[in-house]
Amino acid sequence: MLGDDLVELLGDAIPADHHRQTLADDLLLTHYARLARAGEGGRVLDLGCGAGDSVEQFRSLNPDVAWLGVDLERSPEVATRTRTDAEFRTFDGRSIPAGDGSLDVVYCKQVLEHVEAPRPLIADVARVLRPGGLFMGSTSQLEPYHSLSVGNITPYGLKRLVDDAGMELTEVRPGLDGVTLIAHRALGMPAITRRYWARESPPNRVVGLAARAGRIGTRQANAIKLLLCGQYAFVARR
């Protein structure tokens, strides 16, 4: 069946609870909120923070969070930054300016597709996370060129990178499908397709309906969506 190869390779990292389209933001409402309630999410780094928008999301879940934003010195997103109520640092794209085991969470939303050398960077993520700390976010698989992107990573490719860094990929969920992302870019990124970041896209709805009609299990439906996704969300544990 379609997706069987991903199920075999990723196993329980493909969830069986639901197959809804997922954003990196959704992970904050589940995984980070759980850490915050347990008093374990006090030290957060937004890797590739751009304008620094995530600081408000983290503070809404944990007012005492020590949030650090890290990005290249120049990028289209950094150029839009105006906020002065958070700490920002620049780096070279490989070596994170933080101490060994100093962080509870490294958040990385739609950044890895812009990284020229993801392997050493993800290895450095493992270095700065404490044991049990979380690396979470989202990245692209079938997304056209955008904003200085240099490549896309498949879910299995991310698992290889995470494994090599000494971490464990614990969760990978489908985001916006590749067909809609390609159409969005081809049509000049209009509002009519942009809305599908906030709601289930038509191709993802078709897969969901077909899964219910064919009595396909939730994990298999997720695998099919992951196979065809433009973006996906992930969680890895140090």
C-alpha positions in Angstrom: 0.0 0.0 0.0 1.1 3.6 -0.6 3.2 4.7 2.3 4.2 1.3 3.5 7.9 2.1 3.0 7.7 5.1 5.3 5.8 3.1 7.9 8.6 0.6 7.9 11.3 3.2 8.1 9.8 5.6 10.6 7.7 3.2 12.7 6.1 4.7 15.7 7.4 8.2 14.9 4.4 8.3 12.5 1.5 9.0 14.9 -1.6 6.8 15.2 -3.8 9.3 17.1 -4.9 11.5 14.2 -3.9 12.5 10.7 -4.8 16.2 10.7 -2.6 18.7 8.9 -0.1 20.0 11.5 1.9 23.2 11.8 5.0 23.7 14.0 2.8 26.1 16.1 0.6 23.1 17.0 3.5 21.4 18.6 3.9 24.3 21.0 0.3 23.8 22.2 1.0 20.1 22.9 4.6 19.3 23.6 5.9 22.7 24.9 2.8 23.3 26.9 3.3 20.0 28.6 7.0 20.9 29.5 5.9 24.3 30.8 3.3 22.7 33.1 6.0 20.5 34.4 8.4 23.4 35.0 10.9 22.0 32.4 10.6 24.4 29.5 12.3 27.5 30.8 15.2 27.7 28.4 14.2 27.9 24.7 16.1 28.7 21.5 14.4 29.7 18.3 16.8 28.5 15.6 16.4 30.7 12.5 14.1 33.0 14.4 13.8 35.6 11.7 11.6 38.5 13.0 11.3 36.8 16.3 7.5 36.2 16.2 7.6 32.9 18.2 8.6 34.7 21.4 5.0 35.7 22.0 3.8 32.1 21.5 6.3 30.8 24.1 5.5 33.6 26.5 1.8 32.9 26.3 2.5 29.3 27.5 5.3 30.2 29.9 5.6 33.8 31.0 8.9 33.0 32.7 10.6 31.5 29.6 14.2 32.5 28.8 13.8 32.8 25.0 16.8 33.3 22.7 16.5 34.0 19.0 19.4 33.0 16.7 19.7 33.6 13.0 22.1 34.6 10.3 23.2 38.2 10.3 21.2 38.9 7.1 18.2 37.2 5.6 14.8 38.5 4.2 13.2 37.6 7.5 15.8 39.1 9.7 15.5 42.3 7.7 11.8 42.7 8.9 12.7 42.4 12.6 11.7 45.4 14.7 11.1 44.0 18.2 13.5 44.9 21.0 11.9 43.0 23.8 13.8 39.7 23.4 17.4 38.6 23.1 18.8 37.9 19.6 22.2 36.6 18.5 23.8 36.0 15.1 25.6 32.8 14.1 27.4 31.2 11.1 24.7 28.7 10.3 26.6 25.8 11.9 27.7 26.6 15.5 24.9 27.7 17.8 26.0 30.3 20.3 24.9 28.4 23.5 26.6 26.2 26.0 26.6 22.4 26.1 23.3 21.0 27.5 22.0 24.5 28.3 18.6 24.4 26.6 15.3 22.6 27.2 13.9 23.2 23.7 15.3 24.1 20.2 12.5 25.3 18.0 13.1 25.4 14.3 10.1 26.5 12.1 10.6 26.2 8.3 14.4 26.8 8.6 16.2 23.6 7.6 15.4 24.0 3.9 17.5 27.2 4.0 20.5 25.6 5.7 23.4 24.8 3.5 24.9 22.2 5.9 22.1 20.7 7.9 24.1 17.7 9.3 26.6 19.8 11.4 23.9 22.2 12.5 21.6 19.4 13.8 24.6 17.8 15.5 25.1 21.2 17.3 21.4 21.2 18.2 22.1 17.9 20.1 25.1 19.5 21.8 23.2 22.5 23.2 20.1 20.4 24.3 20.0 18.9 27.8 19.4 15.1 28.0 15.7 14.7 27.4 15.4 18.1 25.7 13.3 18.6 22.6 14.2 19.6 19.0 10.9 20.5 17.4 9.6 22.5 14.4 8.8 22.0 10.7 10.5 21.9 7.4 9.9 21.4 3.7 9.9 18.3 1.5 8.1 19.2 -1.8 8.2 23.0 -1.7 9.4 25.1 -4.6 12.2 27.6 -4.2 11.4 30.4 -1.8 13.4 33.0 0.3 16.9 31.7 -0.4 16.0 28.0 0.2 18.7 25.6 -0.9 17.1 22.1 -0.5 14.3 20.0 1.0 14.6 17.1 3.4 12.3 14.0 3.3 11.0 12.7 6.7 13.4 9.7 6.3 16.2 12.1 5.6 15.5 14.0 8.8 15.4 10.8 10.7 18.9 10.0 9.4 20.2 13.4 10.4 18.6 13.2 13.8 19.9 9.6 14.4 23.4 10.6 13.4 23.3 13.5 15.9 22.5 11.1 18.7 18.8 12.1 19.0 15.6 10.2 18.4 12.9 11.2 16.0 9.7 10.7 18.1 7.1 12.3 16.0 6.6 13.4 12.4 3.3 14.8 11.1 2.1 15.9 7.7 1.6 19.6 7.0 0.5 21.3 3.8 0.6 19.0 0.8 3.1 19.4 -2.0 0.5 20.0 -4.8 -1.1 23.0 -3.0 2.4 24.4 -2.2 3.4 24.1 -5.8 0.1 25.8 -6.9 0.6 28.5 -4.3 4.0 29.4 -5.7 3.0 29.0 -9.4 0.0 31.4 -8.9 2.1 34.1 -7.3 1.3 33.2 -3.6 -2.3 34.5 -3.5 -4.5 34.7 -0.5 -6.8 31.9 -1.8 -4.1 29.3 -1.4 -2.4 30.9 1.6 -5.4 30.1 3.7 -4.6 26.4 3.5 -1.9 26.8 6.2 -4.7 27.4 8.6 -7.1 24.7 7.3 -6.9 21.3 5.8 -5.9 21.5 2.1 -8.1 19.8 -0.6 -5.6 17.1 -1.4 -5.1 16.3 2.3 -8.9 16.2 2.7 -9.1 13.7 -0.2 -6.6 11.4 1.4 -8.5 11.6 4.7 -11.8 10.8 3.0 -10.2 7.9 1.1 -8.7 6.6 4.3 -12.1 6.5 6.0 -13.8 5.0 3.0 -11.2 2.3 2.6 -10.8 1.7 6.4 -7.2 2.6 6.2 -5.6 3.1 9.7 -4.6 6.5 11.0 -0.8 5.7 10.9 -1.1 4.6 7.3 -3.1 7.8 6.4 -0.3 9.9 8.0 2.3 8.0 6.0 0.4 8.7 2.7 0.2 12.4 3.6 3.8 12.4 4.5 4.8 10.8 1.3 3.0 13.7 -0.6 3.6 16.5 1.8 5.1 19.9 1.0 5.9 20.6 4.6 5.9 18.5 7.8 6.2 19.0 11.5 8.6 17.0 13.7 9.7 16.3 17.3 13.0 14.8 18.3 14.4 14.0 21.7 18.0 14.4 22.9 
